[in-house]
Amino acid sequence: MTDGERHRPPLGPVRVTPADPRYRDLIRGVNHRFTGSPGQIRIVGSAEQTVEAVQDAVNAGLQLAVRSGGHCLEDLVDGPDTAFLLDMSEMRQVYYDPGMRAFAVEPGAHLGDVYRTLYKGWGVTVPGGSCPTVAAGGHFAGGGYGPLTRLHGCVVDHLYAVEVVVVDAAGRARLVVASWDDEGELGDLWWAHTGGGGGTFGVVTRYWLRTAGATGSDPAGLLPHPPSAVLDSLVTWSWEGMTAERFRRLMRNHAEWHERNSAADSPYASLFSVLGVMHPSSGVLVMSTQMDATVPDSERLLAAYVDALDEGVGLCPAHTVRARPWLESMLQPTLPDTVTGMRSKGKAAYLRKGYTDGQLDALYRGLTDERYTNPGAGVLFMSYGGAVSAVAPNATATAQRDAVLKALYVTLWREPEEDGGHLAWIRGLYREVYAHSGGVPVPDEVSDGAYVNYPDTDLADPQWNTSGVPWSSLYYKDNYPRLRRVKASWDPKGVFRHALSVEPPASE
Ligand SMILES: Cc1cc2nc3c(=O)[nH]c(=O)nc-3n(C[C@H](O)[C@H](O)[C@H](O)COP(=O)(O)OP(=O)(O)OC[C@H]3O[C@@H](n4cnc5c(N)ncnc54)[C@H](O)[C@@H]3O)c2cc1C
């Protein structure tokens, strides 16, 4: 095999128009609430093909959108304005790049591919999300967090460099590599990809991963090592017998536990749980937890966690625990992805501490509202904190560094004619929980804004955000002015834009 053959892209460029039989398969992502209608789709297999595709879109004056894994919660890709869709899903290599002394990950690589290859090849990983089919493309640019985040921070805390197709003021598309070693505008471009969100500065064709401060040339020493085994636990509290009082107690126990146990050096740093406070028609409130099984006394620590949550609730939850190899647990999560192929709406929030009693009452009222029934609706509370807080809020574009929980409000359904009812319920619930701050999680003692990888266009809608605090401050806080300057430098023609893309400074 010649060098040329070895480095040949896997495919492409492939041009798909509406008459092509493949078109219908390509015009929507995971959330079936949105279906795009682009005049052209370009599937690319290399960075060079991506440059060419972006140039073609710019020359034709077509509004461009980029898809990698298709897990976007909003219509930022499949919106009505998208005329040219760039599909990165076939660029999915993961490998060690000795020249960069870092691991290269292409944007179409699913998290499951990333975990499998990094672990089988070198015994390392990154602290990314728990859904194996989310792709690096959007996930990394928005920050990325998951079961190992309390131990090792966000994915972007291990982002060494990015390769991006950008478009200059003359309308010329070109490939740029920016790393944390760079200063000035290049350094800014790297920084913007550490939480600035996807689809807003250019098209990422490659990420390189290496933990800050990692030395030597042995790849096995350049990223974190996951635990060899984890305890996977599932706890369920029945809705039968649940009262407002018990609900408040459980939620308070959960949040106060996280307030007490989220320091970077906590013996519980390896514990990550998702508490699903689902609609009563689902029958149960469910919590899945993953914890390093090799930590001394791990089983007792895990049992003490469950006891702390249950204290005073008085409902005798069902609890199962099994030890599993780490990779198996990541590739087959205890709570499977039930979102794919459904219509959905998500809304998010960071919590610095537990909700007030007034917020918990609003949550309980919303969940038990008899006018609404949906077992696929509820709020997920994810463990956060730990190593996240070891990084300064402005060191990366991921500003929220002292939250102890993330919340994801979600509702899932199938039928298009039901859209109105489900959207009304989730919007009403969120607005009630954040009634004291204009219907959104304005940073204060309890809240710390929202996570850009769970985009919610309602935050930019004055009907739903009456706080006077712009959506951009909720996502980026004090990092927004710098992101706007990066936008002006690197996307002067505003080629990469969607409903929640970073705006250039007002004077530009
Ligand atoms: C079921 C599910 C589970 C999730 N679990 C987690 C989790 O555990 N942790 C977590 O942090 N997040 C999680 N997320 C959120 C996830 O991180 C984001 O949805 C992420 O943006 C998805 O990336 P994608 O490439 O799969 O999606 P896409 O829809 O392809 O892209 C999302 C956004 O990124 C942009 N983008 C995509 N590729 C590129 C590229 N190559 N260059 C520039 N911009 C690009 C798109 O234009 C779009 O704006 C989850 C989402 C879902 C639906």
The ligand as an SDF file (V2000), in Angstrom:
LIG
                    3D

 53 58  0  0  0  0  0  0  0  0999 V2000
  -29.1920   11.6690   24.2700 C   0  0  0  0  0  0  0  0  0  0  0  0
  -28.2200   12.7850   24.5800 C   0  0  0  0  0  0  0  0  0  0  0  0
  -27.3110   12.5940   25.6050 C   0  0  0  0  0  0  0  0  0  0  0  0
  -26.3960   13.6130   25.9150 C   0  0  0  0  0  0  0  0  0  0  0  0
  -25.5080   13.4060   26.9260 N   0  0  0  0  0  0  0  0  0  0  0  0
  -24.5970   14.3640   27.2190 C   0  0  0  0  0  0  0  0  0  0  0  0
  -23.6580   14.1880   28.2670 C   0  0  0  0  0  0  0  0  0  0  0  0
  -23.6670   13.1630   28.9720 O   0  0  0  0  0  0  0  0  0  0  0  0
  -22.7480   15.1620   28.4910 N   0  0  0  0  0  0  0  0  0  0  0  0
  -22.7230   16.3120   27.7390 C   0  0  0  0  0  0  0  0  0  0  0  0
  -21.8370   17.1490   27.9690 O   0  0  0  0  0  0  0  0  0  0  0  0
  -23.6100   16.5200   26.7460 N   0  0  0  0  0  0  0  0  0  0  0  0
  -24.5430   15.5730   26.4850 C   0  0  0  0  0  0  0  0  0  0  0  0
  -25.4490   15.7860   25.4800 N   0  0  0  0  0  0  0  0  0  0  0  0
  -25.3890   17.0450   24.7310 C   0  0  0  0  0  0  0  0  0  0  0  0
  -24.3410   16.9380   23.6240 C   0  0  0  0  0  0  0  0  0  0  0  0
  -23.0570   17.1730   24.1540 O   0  0  0  0  0  0  0  0  0  0  0  0
  -24.6480   18.0100   22.5490 C   0  0  0  0  0  0  0  0  0  0  0  0
  -25.9160   17.7540   22.0150 O   0  0  0  0  0  0  0  0  0  0  0  0
  -23.5840   18.0260   21.4630 C   0  0  0  0  0  0  0  0  0  0  0  0
  -23.5530   19.3000   20.8690 O   0  0  0  0  0  0  0  0  0  0  0  0
  -23.8620   16.9820   20.4000 C   0  0  0  0  0  0  0  0  0  0  0  0
  -22.8620   16.9790   19.4310 O   0  0  0  0  0  0  0  0  0  0  0  0
  -23.1420   16.2040   18.0560 P   0  0  0  0  0  0  0  0  0  0  0  0
  -21.9670   16.4060   17.1960 O   0  0  0  0  0  0  0  0  0  0  0  0
  -23.5830   14.8160   18.3760 O   0  0  0  0  0  0  0  0  0  0  0  0
  -24.4310   16.9750   17.5350 O   0  0  0  0  0  0  0  0  0  0  0  0
  -24.7190   17.8670   16.2150 P   0  0  0  0  0  0  0  0  0  0  0  0
  -26.1990   18.0240   16.2000 O   0  0  0  0  0  0  0  0  0  0  0  0
  -24.0910   17.2910   15.0260 O   0  0  0  0  0  0  0  0  0  0  0  0
  -24.0250   19.2460   16.5540 O   0  0  0  0  0  0  0  0  0  0  0  0
  -24.3810   20.0180   17.6840 C   0  0  0  0  0  0  0  0  0  0  0  0
  -23.9160   21.4650   17.4700 C   0  0  0  0  0  0  0  0  0  0  0  0
  -22.5170   21.4920   17.2190 O   0  0  0  0  0  0  0  0  0  0  0  0
  -22.2500   21.9740   15.9010 C   0  0  0  0  0  0  0  0  0  0  0  0
  -21.2100   21.1340   15.2920 N   0  0  0  0  0  0  0  0  0  0  0  0
  -21.2750   19.7980   15.0610 C   0  0  0  0  0  0  0  0  0  0  0  0
  -20.1470   19.3900   14.4850 N   0  0  0  0  0  0  0  0  0  0  0  0
  -19.3460   20.4680   14.3420 C   0  0  0  0  0  0  0  0  0  0  0  0
  -18.0560   20.6700   13.7880 C   0  0  0  0  0  0  0  0  0  0  0  0
  -17.3610   19.6560   13.2660 N   0  0  0  0  0  0  0  0  0  0  0  0
  -17.5320   21.9180   13.7970 N   0  0  0  0  0  0  0  0  0  0  0  0
  -18.2330   22.9590   14.3190 C   0  0  0  0  0  0  0  0  0  0  0  0
  -19.4750   22.8170   14.8490 N   0  0  0  0  0  0  0  0  0  0  0  0
  -20.0240   21.5850   14.8510 C   0  0  0  0  0  0  0  0  0  0  0  0
  -23.5610   21.8700   15.1460 C   0  0  0  0  0  0  0  0  0  0  0  0
  -23.6140   22.8140   14.0830 O   0  0  0  0  0  0  0  0  0  0  0  0
  -24.5630   22.1290   16.2500 C   0  0  0  0  0  0  0  0  0  0  0  0
  -24.6770   23.5120   16.4890 O   0  0  0  0  0  0  0  0  0  0  0  0
  -26.3970   14.8140   25.1690 C   0  0  0  0  0  0  0  0  0  0  0  0
  -27.3250   14.9950   24.1360 C   0  0  0  0  0  0  0  0  0  0  0  0
  -28.2330   14.0000   23.8580 C   0  0  0  0  0  0  0  0  0  0  0  0
  -29.2350   14.2120   22.7680 C   0  0  0  0  0  0  0  0  0  0  0  0
  1  2  1  0
  2  3  1  0
  2 52  2  0
  3  4  2  0
  4  5  1  0
  4 50  1  0
  5  6  2  0
  6  7  1  0
  6 13  1  0
  7  8  2  0
  7  9  1  0
  9 10  1  0
 10 11  2  0
 10 12  1  0
 12 13  2  0
 13 14  1  0
 14 15  1  0
 14 50  1  0
 15 16  1  0
 16 17  1  0
 16 18  1  0
 18 19  1  0
 18 20  1  0
 20 21  1  0
 20 22  1  0
 22 23  1  0
 23 24  1  0
 24 25  2  0
 24 26  1  0
 24 27  1  0
 27 28  1  0
 28 29  2  0
 28 30  1  0
 28 31  1  0
 31 32  1  0
 32 33  1  0
 33 34  1  0
 33 48  1  0
 34 35  1  0
 35 36  1  0
 35 46  1  0
 36 37  1  0
 36 45  1  0
 37 38  2  0
 38 39  1  0
 39 40  1  0
 39 45  2  0
 40 41  1  0
 40 42  2  0
 42 43  1  0
 43 44  2  0
 44 45  1  0
 46 47  1  0
 46 48  1  0
 48 49  1  0
 50 51  2  0
 51 52  1  0
 52 53  1  0
M  END
$$$$
